[in-house]
Each structure stands twice: as structure tokens, then as C-alpha cells.
Amino acid sequence: MNDNYEQDMNQDIEQGVSHFPNESLEITRVEKLRGREARYMISFGPYELSVLEDVMIKYRMIKGNSFHKTELEEIVIADEKQRAYVQSLKFLERKPRTRHEMAQKLKQKEYVDSIIEEVLSRLERERLIDDAFYAKEWAIQRISNHRKGKLWVGQELRQKGIAKEHIQLALGEVSVEEEWDSAMTAGRKKWDQIKGDVLEKKRKTYPFLMRRGYSGEVTRKVIGQLQSQYTDEYTGEVDEEDILD
């Protein structure tokens, strides 16, 4: 199905010059088109072709220069690649994207797979898309600022299409102290919000921290620390199974 779709899209691209005669054609006029995109209409007598300014400059499409139909077919494809690249830059203006996210955005714009792949490779060469760096920044932000645990963050990164090795490295760079501070801040806030005795606080804070992606080990340590601050109020011991009931 993907192969047929790509063939159909390639045919659409080629139709831009499919009606041109199979001979050398001289540019008779170059006119800038209205709109947000910097596009130009290139006239070859009665035949016309629109291209982005970058493509026009690259191929020196100025009045008096001549091109064969086969060259124009190459230019049409180059224009499509540049359009996809420019579109990807617009997506990146709004927020950073992973490779997978960018591929999905370009698919929504109906670019063919081969063009999407070339654009993604170009963005990676230019370091405009960097999944390893993205994963590290995301992990620090979510754990330190949004009080999420490593398990939660790892799942988020997987959903964003980040490779397993990048996720492991990103989470590995978050120190034990950083996750502990995050968990303690989240746990203390929840603990203080809960009315009732220490048992009630433990019953509700424990699953709260687990749902936020903190490991069982980290969660138990946080609960122990919070409980130790309330020894005057509670002196009994509660089994972990009781907490999870």
C-alpha cells in the first residue's frame, strides 16, 4: 500500500511538467507569486512551472536560461523536497520534535516516504533534530519541573518514538539525588493535602507516587521519610500490603 501511495505521489510531482515538450525550453519570464511562501512562476513561453525561491536560485532559473524536460522533472522533485524541509522548519518553530514526531507531521501533509526520509536525514545532519539530546532534556525537565518518575518519563519517550538506547542514556544521566528531590517534593505536597491520620496519608500518598512513575523502592523511601517526620502522631507499623489495599 505504501509503495502504491508513493508511486501515486511521484506521478503527481511529475505531472508538473508532464505536458511540457520533450525538448530544450528557454525561460521567458520569472514572476514572484503572492503568498507566504517565497515562490516564483517560471514561464517557458506557454508553459509554466512554480518553484520555491531557494530552488530557483540553486538551479539558476533566470530569464534566458534553457532547460530540458528531464532537468525540469529533477527540479520539480527538488522543489518538493525543499517544500517539505521548509514545512519541517515551521513545525520546529513551535517546539522541538523527535524524528518520529516530525515524520508523522510530514505524513499528515502527504509527502511521500522517500522525501520524508531525506528531509529527516538533513535535519539530523544539521542537528535540528537530535533524539539523544531531546531525550536528555525531556527527562530532566519532566523529573525536576513536573515531578514525574523515571518510569513515567521512559514511557513518554517511547511514545515519542525515541530509541531504547537514547532513553536509557537519558534516564541514566538523572542522578539519584535529582529523582529523590522530585519524589520528595511531590510526595510531601500530596501528604500535606491529605486529611486524616498517618495511616490515611500513607494509603493515599503511596499509590499517588507510583502512578507518577516513581519506582517502588523510591516510593517506599519517600513514605518512610515522610512518616519519620510525623513520629509524634503515629508510632505503629503498617504492612505494605495494607497500604496497597
N, C-alpha and C positions, 0 to 999 in steps of 0.2 A: 504493500500500500504506500509506504514512504517513497519507494522508487518511482511509482507512477505519479505521485504528487510532485516529486522533484522534476520529473520529465515535463509535466504539465507547466510548472512554473518556468522552466527553462525555455519552453516554447513561447510562453508569454513574453519573456525577455527578448527573444529573437524576433518576435513579431514587430518590434520597434523599427526594424529595418528590413523586414521580410519582403516588403513591397518595393524596396529600392532595386534599381537595375544592377546587374552583376558587372559593374564597370567602375572606373575611377570617377569620382564625383568631386567637384570643386565647391568649396563653401562660398556662398554668395552673400550671406548676411548672418550676423550674430546679434541677437537681441535678448536683453535681460528680461526675465519674466517676473511678474508680480508675485508676492507671497513671501512667507517667512524663510523658505529655503532659497539659497542663492543659486538659482537655476537659470540656464540660458537656452534659448531656442536657436539651434543651428540649422540654417537653411542651405540646401543644396539645390538651388533652383526651385522646382515644385515640391521637392522632398524636404521633410523637416524631422529633426530629432532634438529632444531636450536632454540636457545633461547638467550635473552639478558643476559649479564653478571650479572646484578642485580638479575634476576630471577634464574640463575644458582646458585648463592651464597645463595639466600634465601631458595631454596629447596635442598641445599647440593647435587647438581648433579655432583658428583665426581666419578672417576673410582672405580668400585667395589660395589657401592650402587645400590639397586634394587628398581624398581617402577612398580606398576600395571598399566594397561592401563587406568583405571579410574582416577588414580592420574596424569597420563600424560595429560589427557584431561583437568584437572584442571590447570595444568602448562601451557598448550597452551593458555588458556584463560587469565591466569595471565600475560603471555608474551605479549599478545595483548594489555592488559590494560597498561602495562609498556611502550610499544612502543608508545601508544597514549600519555601517560604522558610525555615521553621524547620529542615527537614531539611538545607538547604544550610548553615545556620549550624553544625550539628553536624559536617558534613564539614569546615568551615573550622577547627573547634576542634582537629582533629588535625594539620592542616598547611595552608599556603597552597595555593590551587588556581588553575589558569588557567581561563579561560572555557570552553575546550574540555573540560577535565577535569571541571569542575562539570556541564556539560551531560551528559556521559557517566554521571556518578554519578546524576543525577536520572532519566535514561532507564532506568537499572537499577531504579529504584524505580517505574517505569511511569507517570510523569507524562507528560501529553500535551505535544506540541511547543509549543503556544501558551502553556501555563502555564510551561514551562521558559524560554521566551524572555522572558516578563515577569519572572520571578524573576531571570534573569541581568541584565536591564536594571536592575532595582532594586539588585542587588548592586554593579553598576558605578557607579550614581549615588551609592551610599553608600561607594564606594571600598573595599569589602570584596573585590572582585575588580578587579585592575588589571594587565593583561597587560604593559604597558610597564614598570611598576615591578618586577613579578615577574621579567621577563627580565633587568633590570639586576642585581638581587640574585642571581639564579641564576648569571649569568655571573661575577660577582666571586667568589662562593663556590666555584664549580667550578674556576675557574682558579687562585685563590690558595690554597685549602684542600685541594682534591682533585687538584691538579696535572694538570689537563686543558687541552688546547689549544683555541683558538678554533673550529677545525673540528669538534671533538668536541662542544663546547658548543652550537654552532649547530645541529647535528643533533639534540641533545637537545631544544632549544627548539622545533624544527619538529615533533618527535614529540608535544610537549605542545600543539600547535595554536596556537602564538604566530605572529602575523602577521609577514611578512618585514620590514616596516619597523621593528617593535619589536626584532627580532633584530639588525638592522644597527645600530641606535642603541645597543643594549646592548653589543654587542661593540666598537663604536667607542669606548665610554667606558672600556674596559680599555686602559690605557696600554701602550706598547711595553715599558717597564721592568717592569710587572707580569707580562706574559706571559713576558718573558725570565727573570725571577726564578723563575717557576713552572717553566719548561722546564729551567733550570739545576739547580734543586733535584731535579727528577725524574730528569734525566739523570745527575747526579753520583751519586745513590743507586744507580741501575742500574749505572753504570760501576764503582763500587767493589765491587759484588756479583759482578761477572764475574771469574772466574779466567782467567789466561792473559795473553798479551802485548797490546800496544796494538791490534794488528790485530783480535784476537778481541773486545776491548772495543768497538771501533768497529762491527764487524759486528753485534753484538747490541744495542748502545745505539741505533744509528740507527733501525732498524725499530721498536724499542720506543717511541721518541718519536713517530714517525709514527703509530703505532697509537693513541696517546693524543691525537691531534688537533692536534699542532703542525705548522705548515707546513714545507715542505722548506727554506725559507730559514732559519727559526728553528732547525730541527734541525741544519742544516749549521754554523751559527754555534756552537751548543752543543757539537757534536762537535769543532769547531776549538778552542774554548776548553779543553775537557777534554784534548784531545791536547797542547795547549801546556803543560799542567801536568805532562806526562809526557815532555818532550823528552829527558830523560836516558835514558829507557828505549827510546824509539822515534824514529828520525830519518828513516825512509822516508816516501814519499808513497803514498797508496792512492787509486786512482781511484774515483769514486762508484759506477760500475757494479760494481766488485769488492765494494763494501760491500753492495749490494743482491742479489748473487748468493745 
